[in-house]
Amino acid sequence: MKYEEYEALINEAISNPDKSPVNMKSVLEGIKADLTTMTAGTEKLKEYEGRIKDLQDTNIKLFLGTTGQQAAPADPEP
């Protein structure tokens, strides 16, 4: 639900007390749905951040492993 929708429901509840219980129930249901979505998104974001960090670490190790092998030439034996 968008802010404007919440605002309209609350303003209608204030101006028309007969509709207050119905409007406030809609507001609470909207808030619950929005918070559930936000919580799920936050958890997914944390999961993705951890995955990105793991992939970055792996990439750095692979890069250092390949550049280290090329940077150290083999000494010729006499």
C-alpha positions in Angstrom: 0.0 0.0 0.0 1.3 3.5 -0.8 1.5 6.3 1.7 -1.3 8.2 -0.1 -3.6 5.2 0.4 -2.8 5.1 4.1 -3.3 8.8 4.4 -6.7 8.6 2.6 -7.9 5.8 4.9 -6.8 7.6 8.1 -8.3 10.9 7.0 -11.6 9.2 6.1 -11.6 7.5 9.5 -11.1 10.9 11.2 -13.7 12.7 9.2 -16.3 9.9 9.3 -16.2 8.0 12.6 -18.7 5.5 11.4 -16.1 4.1 9.0 -13.2 4.2 11.5 -13.2 0.5 12.4 -13.2 -0.7 8.8 -10.6 1.9 7.7 -8.3 1.2 10.6 -8.6 -2.6 10.0 -7.5 -1.9 6.3 -4.6 0.2 7.5 -3.4 -2.5 9.9 -3.7 -5.2 7.2 -1.7 -3.0 4.8 1.0 -2.3 7.4 1.2 -6.0 8.2 1.6 -6.9 4.5 4.2 -4.1 3.9 6.2 -5.1 6.9 6.2 -8.7 5.9 7.4 -7.8 2.4 10.1 -5.5 3.9 11.3 -8.2 6.3 11.6 -10.7 3.6 13.4 -8.3 1.4 15.8 -7.4 4.2 16.6 -11.1 4.9 17.1 -11.7 1.2 19.5 -8.7 1.0 21.6 -10.0 3.9 21.7 -13.4 2.2 22.8 -11.8 -1.1 25.4 -9.7 0.7 26.9 -12.8 2.3 27.0 -14.6 -1.1 28.6 -11.6 -2.8 31.3 -11.4 -0.1 32.0 -15.2 -0.5 32.3 -14.8 -4.3 34.6 -11.8 -3.9 36.8 -13.8 -1.6 36.9 -16.7 -4.0 37.7 -14.4 -7.0 40.5 -12.7 -5.1 42.0 -16.1 -4.2 41.7 -17.3 -7.8 43.3 -14.1 -9.1 46.1 -14.2 -6.6 46.7 -17.9 -7.4 46.9 -17.3 -11.1 49.0 -14.2 -10.9 51.3 -15.7 -8.3 52.1 -18.7 -10.6 52.9 -16.4 -13.6 54.9 -14.0 -11.5 57.3 -16.6 -10.2 59.2 -18.0 -13.2 61.0 -21.3 -12.7 64.7 -21.1 -12.1 66.7 -22.9 -14.8 68.8 -25.7 -13.4 72.5 -25.7 -14.3 
